[in-house]
Amino acid sequence: MPLEVADKAGACFGVERALAMVERTIGQASGPVQTFGPLIHNPEVVASLAARGVRAVEELPEDAGVTLVIRSHGVVPEVLDEARARGLDVVDATCPYVKQAQRAARDHLLAGRQVVVLGEAGHPEVEGILASAPGARAVMEPDDLEGLEPGVPVGLVSQTTQTPERFERIERALRAQGHEVAATHTICAATRQRQQAAVDLATRVDEMVVIGGRNSANTTRLAELCAEHCPTHHVERAEELDPRWFKAGMNIGVSAGASTPKAQIDAVCSTICELLGEGGEGPWQSPS
Ligand code: SF4
């Protein structure tokens, strides 16, 4: 087939776990089930949950009969405390790797270090990590390190979806500024594996299609990495595929962010095969 799916692509352990927890909760809860923010950064999945009555809410519900699911990105600890204080039934679907990053930030703070988090300020996961170590700051570039306390050791952790290269760049910049650095690598393996597999594929094909929410940080990063090697299209759904992108004889690679379920990957692959004139049945290599 002129279509190849990266051997690591699509929904990661944390997303599969969160989806399974919601399904279990829907089956067991006697009252309404809500998620605190969108469960995952995938508009199609969020819309399908909403169609089944699972609303994503931005404020904590007042009604103690609600079962509230915390998404895989986690929340600031105060939200969990407040939800429990209101008597809500809380199902915490925070990914264990995100919890690990929160714990690492807190441990650095308790060890007397100033905490630096490599990650995008405002991203819910980063906000949760920052809140675990009050006073911590989020950085993306060495320039963001301006104003750290001289002579105070730095504890460095990362948003789980950042690249190891960027993490090492920040660590080097901190050392170059004379800081003693304790770095905890909290980039999760799922992200690294998807990035490596996508780049490997992007170097071998004519074009890449990357599937996932435009609001998904890890999908956007996958698309950026692939675009360094070949023309790359980032789509959320099969309907967004433009027939002009595909010509007979082309080799197309497909990757997908960590919040993209397999069914969405299959739908996109099927449409690409049709557009390439190969029929829509595949086979294509299934993602793992
Ligand atoms: S990308 Fe990693 S940290 Fe994020 S939800 Fe998936 S497994 Fe967890």
Boltz pocket constraint, residues with backbone or C-beta under 6 A from the ligand:
constraints:
  - pocket:
      binder: B
      contacts: [[A, 12], [A, 13], [A, 14], [A, 15], [A, 72], [A, 95], [A, 96], [A, 97], [A, 98], [A, 160], [A, 161], [A, 188], [A, 189], [A, 190], [A, 191], [A, 258]]
      max_distance: 6.0
